[in-house]
Structures are given as structure tokens and as C-alpha cells.
Amino acid sequence: MAIYPVILCGGAGTRLWPASRPARPKQFIDLVSDVSLFQETVRRVAPLAAGGRIVVVAGRDHRGFVEEQLAALGVESDLILEPVGRDSAPAMAAAALWIEQIDPDGTALFVASDHYIPDAPAFREAMNEAVTAASHGRIVTMGMVPTSASSAYGYIQPAGPGLSQVERFVEKPGQADAERYLGEGYLWNSGNFIAPVRTLLAEMRTFVPDLVASVQSALPNEGQERASTLGPAFETATRISIDYAVMEKSDKVWVLPAGFEWSDLGAWDAVAATGRGARGGWVDKDSQGCLVRAAPGMVVATTGLSNLAIIAEPDAVLVCDLSRAQDVKALVEELGRRKTPSPRSETPPLEVLSEQLGQWLKLNALPLWATLGVDADGAFAEALDGTGAQVGDFRRARVQARQAYVYSLASRWGWGAGYAALVERGLAQFEATNRRADGLYRTRVSSAGAVLDDAASLYDQAFILLATATAASAGIDRARCTQTAASVVAALQSLALPQGGWREPVGPAYQANAHMHLLEAALAWEALDPDGPWASLADAIVGLTKAYFIDAQGGFLREFFGPDWLPADGEAGRLVEPGHQFEWAWLLTRWGRLRSDSWGLEAARRLFAAGEHGLDRARGVAIDELDEALQPRSFRARLWPQTEWLKAALILSETVEGDEHRGLLDSAAAAFDGLWLYLGPDGLWRDKLGPDGAFETEPAPASSLYHIVAAYRQLRETTG
């Protein structure tokens, strides 16, 4: 009789956070030995595969772990990949149907991938006994002889001593019931099952025929490929455990008591009980009964503690009383409500991230804002609420220019036949309502076009230059765009300062931010008109940045200055914004490569390092503000710094190789994850993430779309 050990790799190991995460659940980490629980399971069952072969059922996202860890052991298996998790009954049906294709007379031995069983020979002896019992047309489950009245396990009531039929299965009980079950001879439910596939499938077709039909439709034909992904029909299978689906209903279920040491390692108290769970650097004085795990490169020091679990990962730390280990699941659920991201198990290809963000923009965000976010006269809306209604009875110059930039790029990428006309109408309406007699553009008008603020912001003029350059590069009314840009750059002379730079008429007069966007616009126009004034304009801004904006000792960039371009007095002069460190790093890298100037590239790297001081690893985001010591000044995190972090990591990755290149790609992936937290499936977004991990409830501001599209543009350029 051929035996097919089936290793089920489902389960997230939530109670073992922060070591166990959805991206790398507990079965793939080294909890109690120098290899993972999955590898321990493979070693344990491999000798049982007499005449058959090992079958692994795992989530599609975990294929890499399974294949890598099997290869490390030199073991081969068939691998069935689930597109989504549907609980144990569909997973077991998939494996049984797979084996039926290979060997209709085979016997499946279903085991969990994450159990602790140190005595492998005793395990195999019990399994061989169970296989013999199953050969009589039974489904045999392994019942563990309890060592305590634990409420962490389900229970099985046997009909008698030794191998016997199952009277009933019981869910995890309260403590009083657990003590009673212990006295009445109940067994712990180990979740291991042994059955001829013919018997198991017959019972499943009796009790859950629709489930079997769905899985059958999803099953690929057995062939030469060792790894097969189940088809879309698998997602229609009922989500149900094997206990509920079959075991509690069938009269063919028997239980075999087993006395070897066993634990499902469901929580940190169970890991501590093995005596093998400690990891990393731990310095202690006079503590008792503690479990401490320190990530590589970390040290945990304790004194005078007892019965605690201290699990220190690079981005999160858990401290809990071991008697409350089951409560960790509730903590994880609360973290989920606060949108705390789990780090990726590996850096995905940039092409995947680019496609993901591009699809969201192309199919969700841009169509939404091109319809509900545009007025009848062609002007762009300031914001949309959750119902898609426009919010705001005014129009800011920067929003009109930014939206023109966005849809010019969309037109250039061929994403919408009507986007060029949308830009033309928007710019024409903007020209009619916002252009002043001196060639600059006023800051704000009403939704009817009435002047609300006639001042001409330097910041706004920069975005008008960027919008016209982007429209011209997309072939949208290039003559008018060129004329507008020439008019604006000439009129900017009225804001030029004798000490260098330009005065900002709206807000603080001497600031870096407006110059940053003017540099962005100058580089955009230089690409279209290399003989124009743009290169000298860009170089002048970089000269001012080198001389004043960037702190000579710290390498970080300040925001506000006095008339002499020295740091402004008070808190304003000490403000350091992580998002702007990244944004300037992105721009100076572009400028440095264009000019073959090594200072630009070196300054960009230092700015990026400064920006990294503003990364909140727990929430996975870049925060808003630091002080001049690069310590957090505000833990709020807006959307736009995430896009600038992503852009900077991407462009800098193009300038280096080896470990530094891979590190920047990892950083880009983390920035992408941070940005993705803010984006909604409907094409809207949240803007402000609070220190508690909760987003502020407010309309989606149109101005953020510029940042998102600019980040996507850099993804496209980096991936070629």
C-alpha cells in the first residue's frame, strides 16, 4: 500500500506575532531548532513515503519558501498551490483528488506543517499503526494523550480505550470543561488524519459534494510539473474545516491514542514550554521562566523578571505574560485595524509594483477624477468625498496645474483618448480666470471664476511651468504651452532677489520648497528646449541649495530661512521634513546625472540617509517632521512623503550596484507598501495617518494625485 504524506501549510500563526507574519508564517521560521517547522515536518514524514511521494499544499504566495526549504533538505515533493486559503477541508480535498489521479488505491497521511514532535521515530511508529487501521476503510485521526487540562486545544471523545471510534469532536473548551475532559479520558485533537483517498473522497462526496466539485474543477491534470496552481474554481469552494465538513458527521472516523511529546506551538507559552525557543543576544540577571528572542543584531537585557515572553523583531517588539499568550491574537487584530503593515518576505520585482500601481491609476483613479473631479467649464475640483461629490467652492492654481500634469502624462501613455482634450480645456479655463496682467497666475479663484486671492505664489508658478512642459511633451497645444512658459519665466524676474533665489509672496518669503518645484519644472523644460533659459535656471537653484539649503555638517535640508538665506529664527529654522529630503534627493540625482556632477549624487545620498531618520518602521511610513537633530517632531504621516521616499529609493538604486542596490530596492518596496496603505480601491485616498495608526476622516485632496502619478512615472522609468 503506497503512502502519500500530505503536508498542509495553511495557517497564519497569528498568536506568534511578531515573529510569525502573513508574509512568513510560523511554519517557515526556526522556532525550536536550526531549521523551520516545515523542514522538521518534511524530515519526520519523508521515511513514511514508501511507494508514494510527499505532497505539499500551500498558499501561492508561499511557493518560494516551500521550494527553497525543500531544496535545502534535498527532498522533492509534489506542490499544490492554493490561490486563496479556504480552510482545511478544501485543501485536503485537493490533495486527495491529486493522489487519486496518481494512485486511486493510495493512502494519504495528512499532517500539519507547524507542529512540534521531537521524537520522530515514535511519531512514525504511530503513523504506521494508523495506516494499518485505515486500510480497513477507516479515517483515522491521531488523538494525543493530554498532559494537562489545556484550553488551547480541541478535544476528541473516544468510544473506548486504544483504537476506537470517535464519539464526538469538541471545540477548544473553557478551563472547567478542559479539566472534566481530562478526567473522562478525552484526547487532544492533533489535526492529523490518515485515510485511503478512496474512503476520504467517498465521505466528502456524501457530506460536502459541492465542495468536492469545486475543487475537482480547479485541479490541474497530474503531469510532469511538480508545482501546480489550483484554478479559479477553487475560490468558489466552501470555506470550512475538515472537522465540520466530514469528521463530525461520518461513522468511519476512528481515533488512535498517541503518547509521544506533541504541541501545535499555537502561542508563545507553548514555544517556551519546549525549552528550545530562545534566540539571539540576551543578557539577564535574576530573571526566571522567561522566553526571549532577539533578532540578529539586537540585544535584549532583562533583570528581575518572571514568566514573560519578549519577542524583539527589527520593526516590532512584543512583551507579554506567558499566561496571557493566547491574547496576542487580539493585539494583532487591533494592529490590523490600525493598518499596520507586515514587512514583505522578499522584495517583489519592480515590474510587479509598477503594474499594480499603474492598474489602480488607469482603471480606478484617473477615470474617476476625469469625470466626477471636473466641472462643466473644464476646471478641476479641489477634493472628492467618499460619495464622489466635489468638496470646496474655490480653485487653487496649484491644483489646476497639477491635474493638467497628471492627465498630460496619462495622454502620453495612451491611457485615454479624451485626456488631451481634458488638459486643453482645463488650461484654457485656468488661463481665463487666473492669468494676471503681468504674466503670472493668481493663487485662488472661486468656482465661478471670481478672484479670491490675487497674489502670485512662486510655488504655483513652478507648477504652471511643470504642467506646460508636461503637456507640451505629450503634444498638447505645444505652441500655447511654450508661450505660457516663456511669459512666466520672464515675469519671475519681479520676484528675483539680489542675494540669489526668488521671494515667495505667499507664506514664508524665504523657503526651499518653492525652489524645489521650480527646479523640477526647469529640468522638465530643459529636456524640451535645451537652448532656452532652463539649464541656467536649474543650475542657479542647485547653487543656492549647495550654498544654503543643505546643512553643511549634517547633510540634511532645512525648510525656512531669513533674508540672508541663513536658517530662520526659532522652530521654523529647525524644521526638517523627511519627504523633502527624499524629493530633493530625487531631483539632485537627476541634475547630477545630467551634468555629470558628483556633488549632486553625493548630496542626494546624504539627503536620502537624512530622510530615513523619519521612517516609522512600526507603521511602515515616512512621518511629516523632524528637528535639526533628526529626531521626530511630529508622528503624523501624510500621503505625499511616501511617494517621495519611493521616487528617491528608485532613482538612487540606478546609480549603485551590489548590496547597496538591493538595499535601495528593498527600501523602494517598503515605500510602495507605505503608499499603498493610503489608496482606496475606488480611486480615492486618505491623506493623513495619525500616530495611533488611524486615518483622519476627510475628503480626498486632488493635489495628492500629482505625487502618486509622479511616483508611478519613476517606477516606469526605473523598470525601463
Buried (B, 14 or more C-beta within 10 A) or exposed (E): BBBBBBBBBBBBBBBBBBBBBBBBBBBBBBBBBEBBBBBBBBBBBBEBBEEBBBBBBBBEBBBEBBBEBBEEBEBEBBBBBBBBBBBBBBBBBBBBBBBBEBBEEBBBBBBBBBBBBBBBEBBBEBBBBBBBBBBEEBBBBBBBEBEEBBBBBBBBBBEEEEBBEBBEBBEBBEEEBBBEBBEEEBBBBBBBBBBBBBBBBBBBBEBBEEBBBBBBBBBEEBEEEEBBBBBEBBBBBBEBBBBBBBBBEBEBBBBBBBEBBBBBBBBBBBBBBBEBBBBBBBEBEEBEEBBBBBBEEBEBEBEEBEBBBBBBBEBBBBEBEBEBBBEBBEBBEEBBEBBBBBBBBEBBEBEEBBEBBBEBBBEBBBBBBBEBBBBEBBBBBBBBEEEBEBBBEBBBBBBBBBBBBBBBBBBBBEBBEEBBBBBBBBBBBBBEBBBEEEBBBBBBBEBEBEEBBEBBBBBBBBBBBBBBBBBBBBEBBBEBBBEBBBBBBEBBEEBEEEEEBBBBBBEBBBBBBBBBBBBBBBBBBBEBBEEBBBBEBBBBBBEBBBEBBBBEEBBBBBBBBBEEBEBBEEEBBBBBBBBBBBBBBBBBBBBBBBBEBEEBBEBBBBBBBBBBBBBBEBBBBBBBBBEBEBEBBBBEBBBBBBBBBBBBBBBBBEBBEEEEBEBBBBBBBBBBBBBBBBBEEEBBBBBBBEEEBEBEEEBBBBBBBBBBBBBBBBBBEBBE
